[in-house]
Amino acid sequence: MTDIKLKQAELPVEDQAYYRLVGVSSALTSRASARLEEDFRLPASWFEVLLWLYHQDGPLSATDLGSCALISRSQVSRVIDALQARELVTRAPSATDARSVEVTITSKGRDLFEHADAARRETLAPVLADRLDPSELEELARILLKLKD
């Protein structure tokens, strides 16, 4: 083993950006996930599905949830099963596609989501919203969207 101490400033700027982005993402995810699990017994993947359903005017197909969620499409079905077991969502055959199911958040799911989302925001505020002003948050969201896909 060597005693080489590489300073981050010696890394190419692309590597600095990458490792900082990965580090921040990991820290934010860990912090939010821990709070959701501890206070609500709500894994992050479940929270994300509730988030997408909460912000819709109606049901979403399981396929659409798989497309927009950060979880794999194969996980979506298991997450929906778990949420349905806790009466947080309902599942019904699609009226327009016999091969598809539609998922709707229940009032119990809405209530849990609202409390969990407030706790998540409170947990993340010291490391995100309290450090960046609204224009910086908008710029960060714009840059991250540009990097997506």
Secondary structure, 3 states (H helix, E strand, C coil): CCCCCCCHHHCCHHHHHHHHHHHHHHHHHHHHHHHHHHHHCCCHHHHHHHHHHHCCCCCEEHHHHHHHCCCCHHHHHHHHHHHHHCCCEEEEECCCCCCCEEEEECHHHHHHHHHHHHHHHHHHHHHCCCCCCHHHHHHHHHHHHHHCC
